[in-house]
Amino acid sequence: MKNSIRCGVAALITTLALGGLAGCGGNDNATSSSSGSASSAASKVAPKATKASFPYKEGTIDAKDLVSRIGAAQKKLKSYHSEGTVAMANDGQSATIKVVGDTDMSDPDKPLTHSTITGAGQNMETVSDGTTTWVKTGGKWVSSDSAQNGGYNQAMALSQLADAATSAQYKGKDSQGHHFVLQLDGTKMAGASSLGTVPAEYWTDDDLTPTKTKMTITSAGIKSTIEMTMSKFNEPVTIPKVK
């Protein structure tokens, strides 16, 4: 299980860092360091929605409309910080990994991510430029399995969620934000081999920018429960240069 957990973690963490299940890029340009060794996103916060303009009331809502609105809100971000856990289970064994990451979305075609993964005997670092993912273990950077990463990225991307979403409910606003519960058709999610319904939860701010996500995905025999919080929107981030 050790090797499969390690590979699965690298793919899942990269995906989560790429947009909190959104996989979206930003539209505005951000400043970056002249050396190219790090990326820095500038601050520009969109106007906050008023209570009267919030589009949903408690109860059943249009799932595809929700995913579309969350994606639009995500595209306005230039950067954010993420923290969370991935609880993985396989063949009666389990492991929980802690994840901390930063994402620069200033280039919509090339989102940059940097994450550290610790726990369950793992100590890894990942960097992605939106196309390639590198994993650092034992002091050496190696390129991860592109096919595996691609599967997870497709499974978690909003375009995939829009196709897979079968229902959504707005649960109201709690201490973590506006709470939404979605039901997804696992057969329509690339990289998620679940044959049944995949539950997903989102918490957002008043502008529908996701602040927390939770999802359970089964892939390659590994059941992964992912919980991630997003914060520090549009604050400067630094992404190490691997090449």
Contacts in CASP RR format, 6 or more apart in sequence:
PFRMAT RR
TARGET T0000
AUTHOR 0000-0000-0000
METHOD contacts of the structure
MODEL  1
MKNSIRCGVAALITTLALGGLAGCGGNDNATSSSSGSASSAASKVAPKAT
KASFPYKEGTIDAKDLVSRIGAAQKKLKSYHSEGTVAMANDGQSATIKVV
GDTDMSDPDKPLTHSTITGAGQNMETVSDGTTTWVKTGGKWVSSDSAQNG
GYNQAMALSQLADAATSAQYKGKDSQGHHFVLQLDGTKMAGASSLGTVPA
EYWTDDDLTPTKTKMTITSAGIKSTIEMTMSKFNEPVTIPKVK
1 90 0 8 1.000
1 91 0 8 1.000
1 93 0 8 1.000
1 95 0 8 1.000
4 90 0 8 1.000
4 220 0 8 1.000
4 222 0 8 1.000
5 88 0 8 1.000
5 90 0 8 1.000
5 95 0 8 1.000
5 120 0 8 1.000
5 122 0 8 1.000
5 222 0 8 1.000
6 122 0 8 1.000
6 124 0 8 1.000
6 137 0 8 1.000
7 144 0 8 1.000
7 145 0 8 1.000
7 148 0 8 1.000
8 88 0 8 1.000
8 148 0 8 1.000
8 152 0 8 1.000
8 219 0 8 1.000
8 220 0 8 1.000
8 222 0 8 1.000
8 224 0 8 1.000
9 86 0 8 1.000
9 88 0 8 1.000
9 97 0 8 1.000
9 117 0 8 1.000
9 122 0 8 1.000
9 124 0 8 1.000
10 117 0 8 1.000
10 124 0 8 1.000
10 126 0 8 1.000
10 133 0 8 1.000
10 135 0 8 1.000
10 144 0 8 1.000
10 149 0 8 1.000
11 133 0 8 1.000
11 144 0 8 1.000
11 145 0 8 1.000
11 148 0 8 1.000
11 149 0 8 1.000
11 150 0 8 1.000
11 151 0 8 1.000
11 152 0 8 1.000
12 86 0 8 1.000
12 152 0 8 1.000
12 224 0 8 1.000
12 226 0 8 1.000
13 86 0 8 1.000
13 97 0 8 1.000
13 99 0 8 1.000
13 115 0 8 1.000
13 117 0 8 1.000
13 126 0 8 1.000
14 113 0 8 1.000
14 115 0 8 1.000
14 126 0 8 1.000
14 128 0 8 1.000
14 133 0 8 1.000
14 144 0 8 1.000
14 149 0 8 1.000
14 152 0 8 1.000
14 153 0 8 1.000
15 21 0 8 1.000
15 23 0 8 1.000
15 149 0 8 1.000
15 152 0 8 1.000
15 153 0 8 1.000
15 155 0 8 1.000
15 156 0 8 1.000
16 82 0 8 1.000
16 86 0 8 1.000
16 99 0 8 1.000
16 115 0 8 1.000
16 156 0 8 1.000
16 213 0 8 1.000
16 226 0 8 1.000
16 228 0 8 1.000
17 82 0 8 1.000
17 99 0 8 1.000
17 101 0 8 1.000
17 102 0 8 1.000
17 103 0 8 1.000
17 113 0 8 1.000
17 114 0 8 1.000
17 115 0 8 1.000
17 126 0 8 1.000
17 128 0 8 1.000
18 103 0 8 1.000
18 111 0 8 1.000
18 113 0 8 1.000
18 128 0 8 1.000
18 130 0 8 1.000
18 153 0 8 1.000
18 156 0 8 1.000
19 74 0 8 1.000
19 80 0 8 1.000
19 82 0 8 1.000
19 103 0 8 1.000
19 105 0 8 1.000
19 111 0 8 1.000
19 230 0 8 1.000
20 82 0 8 1.000
20 156 0 8 1.000
20 210 0 8 1.000
20 213 0 8 1.000
20 228 0 8 1.000
20 230 0 8 1.000
21 156 0 8 1.000
21 158 0 8 1.000
21 161 0 8 1.000
21 200 0 8 1.000
21 202 0 8 1.000
21 210 0 8 1.000
21 213 0 8 1.000
21 215 0 8 1.000
21 228 0 8 1.000
22 70 0 8 1.000
22 71 0 8 1.000
22 74 0 8 1.000
22 157 0 8 1.000
22 158 0 8 1.000
22 210 0 8 1.000
23 74 0 8 1.000
23 111 0 8 1.000
23 153 0 8 1.000
23 156 0 8 1.000
23 157 0 8 1.000
23 158 0 8 1.000
24 71 0 8 1.000
24 74 0 8 1.000
24 75 0 8 1.000
24 105 0 8 1.000
24 108 0 8 1.000
24 158 0 8 1.000
25 74 0 8 1.000
25 75 0 8 1.000
25 77 0 8 1.000
25 105 0 8 1.000
25 107 0 8 1.000
25 108 0 8 1.000
25 111 0 8 1.000
26 74 0 8 1.000
26 75 0 8 1.000
26 76 0 8 1.000
26 77 0 8 1.000
26 78 0 8 1.000
26 105 0 8 1.000
26 106 0 8 1.000
26 107 0 8 1.000
26 108 0 8 1.000
26 111 0 8 1.000
27 75 0 8 1.000
27 76 0 8 1.000
27 108 0 8 1.000
28 44 0 8 1.000
28 76 0 8 1.000
28 78 0 8 1.000
28 106 0 8 1.000
29 106 0 8 1.000
29 107 0 8 1.000
30 39 0 8 1.000
30 40 0 8 1.000
30 41 0 8 1.000
30 42 0 8 1.000
30 78 0 8 1.000
30 79 0 8 1.000
30 104 0 8 1.000
30 106 0 8 1.000
31 40 0 8 1.000
31 42 0 8 1.000
32 38 0 8 1.000
32 39 0 8 1.000
32 40 0 8 1.000
32 106 0 8 1.000
33 39 0 8 1.000
33 40 0 8 1.000
36 241 0 8 1.000
37 240 0 8 1.000
37 241 0 8 1.000
38 238 0 8 1.000
38 239 0 8 1.000
38 240 0 8 1.000
38 241 0 8 1.000
39 104 0 8 1.000
39 106 0 8 1.000
39 112 0 8 1.000
39 237 0 8 1.000
39 238 0 8 1.000
39 239 0 8 1.000
40 104 0 8 1.000
40 236 0 8 1.000
40 237 0 8 1.000
40 238 0 8 1.000
41 78 0 8 1.000
41 79 0 8 1.000
41 104 0 8 1.000
41 105 0 8 1.000
41 106 0 8 1.000
41 234 0 8 1.000
41 235 0 8 1.000
41 236 0 8 1.000
41 237 0 8 1.000
42 78 0 8 1.000
42 106 0 8 1.000
42 234 0 8 1.000
42 236 0 8 1.000
43 78 0 8 1.000
43 234 0 8 1.000
43 235 0 8 1.000
43 236 0 8 1.000
44 78 0 8 1.000
44 234 0 8 1.000
45 233 0 8 1.000
45 234 0 8 1.000
46 76 0 8 1.000
46 207 0 8 1.000
48 205 0 8 1.000
48 206 0 8 1.000
48 207 0 8 1.000
49 206 0 8 1.000
49 207 0 8 1.000
49 208 0 8 1.000
50 206 0 8 1.000
51 206 0 8 1.000
54 178 0 8 1.000
54 206 0 8 1.000
55 69 0 8 1.000
55 208 0 8 1.000
56 66 0 8 1.000
56 170 0 8 1.000
56 178 0 8 1.000
57 170 0 8 1.000
58 170 0 8 1.000
58 171 0 8 1.000
58 172 0 8 1.000
59 169 0 8 1.000
59 170 0 8 1.000
59 171 0 8 1.000
60 167 0 8 1.000
60 168 0 8 1.000
60 169 0 8 1.000
61 168 0 8 1.000
61 169 0 8 1.000
61 170 0 8 1.000
61 180 0 8 1.000
62 168 0 8 1.000
63 165 0 8 1.000
63 166 0 8 1.000
63 167 0 8 1.000
63 168 0 8 1.000
63 182 0 8 1.000
63 183 0 8 1.000
64 162 0 8 1.000
64 165 0 8 1.000
66 165 0 8 1.000
66 168 0 8 1.000
66 180 0 8 1.000
66 182 0 8 1.000
66 202 0 8 1.000
67 158 0 8 1.000
67 161 0 8 1.000
67 162 0 8 1.000
67 165 0 8 1.000
67 182 0 8 1.000
68 162 0 8 1.000
69 208 0 8 1.000
70 158 0 8 1.000
70 202 0 8 1.000
70 204 0 8 1.000
70 208 0 8 1.000
70 209 0 8 1.000
70 210 0 8 1.000
71 158 0 8 1.000
72 208 0 8 1.000
73 204 0 8 1.000
73 207 0 8 1.000
73 208 0 8 1.000
73 209 0 8 1.000
73 210 0 8 1.000
74 105 0 8 1.000
74 158 0 8 1.000
74 209 0 8 1.000
74 210 0 8 1.000
75 108 0 8 1.000
76 207 0 8 1.000
76 209 0 8 1.000
77 105 0 8 1.000
77 209 0 8 1.000
77 233 0 8 1.000
77 234 0 8 1.000
78 104 0 8 1.000
78 105 0 8 1.000
78 106 0 8 1.000
78 234 0 8 1.000
79 102 0 8 1.000
79 103 0 8 1.000
79 104 0 8 1.000
79 105 0 8 1.000
79 106 0 8 1.000
79 232 0 8 1.000
79 233 0 8 1.000
79 234 0 8 1.000
79 235 0 8 1.000
79 236 0 8 1.000
79 237 0 8 1.000
80 102 0 8 1.000
80 103 0 8 1.000
80 105 0 8 1.000
80 230 0 8 1.000
80 231 0 8 1.000
80 232 0 8 1.000
80 233 0 8 1.000
80 234 0 8 1.000
80 235 0 8 1.000
80 237 0 8 1.000
81 101 0 8 1.000
81 102 0 8 1.000
81 103 0 8 1.000
81 230 0 8 1.000
81 231 0 8 1.000
81 232 0 8 1.000
81 235 0 8 1.000
81 237 0 8 1.000
82 99 0 8 1.000
82 100 0 8 1.000
82 101 0 8 1.000
82 102 0 8 1.000
82 103 0 8 1.000
82 115 0 8 1.000
82 228 0 8 1.000
82 229 0 8 1.000
82 230 0 8 1.000
82 231 0 8 1.000
83 98 0 8 1.000
83 99 0 8 1.000
83 100 0 8 1.000
83 101 0 8 1.000
83 228 0 8 1.000
83 229 0 8 1.000
83 231 0 8 1.000
84 98 0 8 1.000
84 99 0 8 1.000
84 100 0 8 1.000
84 227 0 8 1.000
84 228 0 8 1.000
84 229 0 8 1.000
85 96 0 8 1.000
85 97 0 8 1.000
85 98 0 8 1.000
85 99 0 8 1.000
85 226 0 8 1.000
85 227 0 8 1.000
86 96 0 8 1.000
86 97 0 8 1.000
86 99 0 8 1.000
86 224 0 8 1.000
86 225 0 8 1.000
86 226 0 8 1.000
87 94 0 8 1.000
87 95 0 8 1.000
87 96 0 8 1.000
87 97 0 8 1.000
87 224 0 8 1.000
87 225 0 8 1.000
88 94 0 8 1.000
88 95 0 8 1.000
88 96 0 8 1.000
88 97 0 8 1.000
88 222 0 8 1.000
88 223 0 8 1.000
88 224 0 8 1.000
88 225 0 8 1.000
89 95 0 8 1.000
89 222 0 8 1.000
89 223 0 8 1.000
89 224 0 8 1.000
90 221 0 8 1.000
90 222 0 8 1.000
90 223 0 8 1.000
95 119 0 8 1.000
95 120 0 8 1.000
95 122 0 8 1.000
96 119 0 8 1.000
96 120 0 8 1.000
97 117 0 8 1.000
97 118 0 8 1.000
97 119 0 8 1.000
97 120 0 8 1.000
97 122 0 8 1.000
98 117 0 8 1.000
98 118 0 8 1.000
98 119 0 8 1.000
99 115 0 8 1.000
99 116 0 8 1.000
99 117 0 8 1.000
99 228 0 8 1.000
100 115 0 8 1.000
100 116 0 8 1.000
101 113 0 8 1.000
101 114 0 8 1.000
101 115 0 8 1.000
101 116 0 8 1.000
102 113 0 8 1.000
102 114 0 8 1.000
102 115 0 8 1.000
102 237 0 8 1.000
102 238 0 8 1.000
102 239 0 8 1.000
103 111 0 8 1.000
103 112 0 8 1.000
103 113 0 8 1.000
103 237 0 8 1.000
104 111 0 8 1.000
104 112 0 8 1.000
104 113 0 8 1.000
104 237 0 8 1.000
104 239 0 8 1.000
105 111 0 8 1.000
110 129 0 8 1.000
110 130 0 8 1.000
110 131 0 8 1.000
111 128 0 8 1.000
111 129 0 8 1.000
111 130 0 8 1.000
112 127 0 8 1.000
112 128 0 8 1.000
112 129 0 8 1.000
112 130 0 8 1.000
112 239 0 8 1.000
113 126 0 8 1.000
113 127 0 8 1.000
113 128 0 8 1.000
113 130 0 8 1.000
113 239 0 8 1.000
114 125 0 8 1.000
114 126 0 8 1.000
114 127 0 8 1.000
114 237 0 8 1.000
114 238 0 8 1.000
114 239 0 8 1.000
114 240 0 8 1.000
115 125 0 8 1.000
115 126 0 8 1.000
115 127 0 8 1.000
116 124 0 8 1.000
116 125 0 8 1.000
116 126 0 8 1.000
117 123 0 8 1.000
117 124 0 8 1.000
117 125 0 8 1.000
117 126 0 8 1.000
118 124 0 8 1.000
123 137 0 8 1.000
124 135 0 8 1.000
124 136 0 8 1.000
124 137 0 8 1.000
125 135 0 8 1.000
125 136 0 8 1.000
126 133 0 8 1.000
126 134 0 8 1.000
126 135 0 8 1.000
126 136 0 8 1.000
126 144 0 8 1.000
127 133 0 8 1.000
127 134 0 8 1.000
127 136 0 8 1.000
127 141 0 8 1.000
127 239 0 8 1.000
127 240 0 8 1.000
127 242 0 8 1.000
128 134 0 8 1.000
128 149 0 8 1.000
132 143 0 8 1.000
132 146 0 8 1.000
133 143 0 8 1.000
133 144 0 8 1.000
133 146 0 8 1.000
133 149 0 8 1.000
134 141 0 8 1.000
134 142 0 8 1.000
134 143 0 8 1.000
134 144 0 8 1.000
134 242 0 8 1.000
135 141 0 8 1.000
135 142 0 8 1.000
135 143 0 8 1.000
135 144 0 8 1.000
136 142 0 8 1.000
141 242 0 8 1.000
150 191 0 8 1.000
151 190 0 8 1.000
151 191 0 8 1.000
152 191 0 8 1.000
152 219 0 8 1.000
154 160 0 8 1.000
154 189 0 8 1.000
154 190 0 8 1.000
154 191 0 8 1.000
155 189 0 8 1.000
155 190 0 8 1.000
155 191 0 8 1.000
155 192 0 8 1.000
155 217 0 8 1.000
155 219 0 8 1.000
156 215 0 8 1.000
156 217 0 8 1.000
160 188 0 8 1.000
160 189 0 8 1.000
160 190 0 8 1.000
161 182 0 8 1.000
161 184 0 8 1.000
161 189 0 8 1.000
161 200 0 8 1.000
163 188 0 8 1.000
164 184 0 8 1.000
164 185 0 8 1.000
164 186 0 8 1.000
164 188 0 8 1.000
164 189 0 8 1.000
164 198 0 8 1.000
165 182 0 8 1.000
165 183 0 8 1.000
165 184 0 8 1.000
165 185 0 8 1.000
166 183 0 8 1.000
166 184 0 8 1.000
166 185 0 8 1.000
166 197 0 8 1.000
167 182 0 8 1.000
167 183 0 8 1.000
168 180 0 8 1.000
168 181 0 8 1.000
168 182 0 8 1.000
168 183 0 8 1.000
169 180 0 8 1.000
169 181 0 8 1.000
170 178 0 8 1.000
170 179 0 8 1.000
170 180 0 8 1.000
171 179 0 8 1.000
171 180 0 8 1.000
171 181 0 8 1.000
172 178 0 8 1.000
172 179 0 8 1.000
173 179 0 8 1.000
174 203 0 8 1.000
176 203 0 8 1.000
176 211 0 8 1.000
176 212 0 8 1.000
177 203 0 8 1.000
177 204 0 8 1.000
177 205 0 8 1.000
177 211 0 8 1.000
177 212 0 8 1.000
178 203 0 8 1.000
178 204 0 8 1.000
178 205 0 8 1.000
178 206 0 8 1.000
178 208 0 8 1.000
179 201 0 8 1.000
179 202 0 8 1.000
179 203 0 8 1.000
180 201 0 8 1.000
180 202 0 8 1.000
180 203 0 8 1.000
180 204 0 8 1.000
181 199 0 8 1.000
181 200 0 8 1.000
181 201 0 8 1.000
182 199 0 8 1.000
182 200 0 8 1.000
182 201 0 8 1.000
182 202 0 8 1.000
183 197 0 8 1.000
183 198 0 8 1.000
183 199 0 8 1.000
183 200 0 8 1.000
184 197 0 8 1.000
184 198 0 8 1.000
184 199 0 8 1.000
184 200 0 8 1.000
185 196 0 8 1.000
185 197 0 8 1.000
185 198 0 8 1.000
186 192 0 8 1.000
186 194 0 8 1.000
186 195 0 8 1.000
186 196 0 8 1.000
186 197 0 8 1.000
186 198 0 8 1.000
187 194 0 8 1.000
187 195 0 8 1.000
187 196 0 8 1.000
189 198 0 8 1.000
189 217 0 8 1.000
191 217 0 8 1.000
191 219 0 8 1.000
192 198 0 8 1.000
192 217 0 8 1.000
192 218 0 8 1.000
192 219 0 8 1.000
193 218 0 8 1.000
193 219 0 8 1.000
193 220 0 8 1.000
193 221 0 8 1.000
194 217 0 8 1.000
194 218 0 8 1.000
198 215 0 8 1.000
198 216 0 8 1.000
198 217 0 8 1.000
199 215 0 8 1.000
199 216 0 8 1.000
200 213 0 8 1.000
200 214 0 8 1.000
200 215 0 8 1.000
201 212 0 8 1.000
201 213 0 8 1.000
201 214 0 8 1.000
201 215 0 8 1.000
202 210 0 8 1.000
202 212 0 8 1.000
202 213 0 8 1.000
203 210 0 8 1.000
203 211 0 8 1.000
203 212 0 8 1.000
203 213 0 8 1.000
204 210 0 8 1.000
204 211 0 8 1.000
205 211 0 8 1.000
209 230 0 8 1.000
209 233 0 8 1.000
210 230 0 8 1.000
211 229 0 8 1.000
211 230 0 8 1.000
211 231 0 8 1.000
212 227 0 8 1.000
212 228 0 8 1.000
212 229 0 8 1.000
212 230 0 8 1.000
213 226 0 8 1.000
213 227 0 8 1.000
213 228 0 8 1.000
213 230 0 8 1.000
214 225 0 8 1.000
214 226 0 8 1.000
214 227 0 8 1.000
214 228 0 8 1.000
215 225 0 8 1.000
215 226 0 8 1.000
216 223 0 8 1.000
216 224 0 8 1.000
216 225 0 8 1.000
216 226 0 8 1.000
217 223 0 8 1.000
217 224 0 8 1.000
217 226 0 8 1.000
218 224 0 8 1.000
END
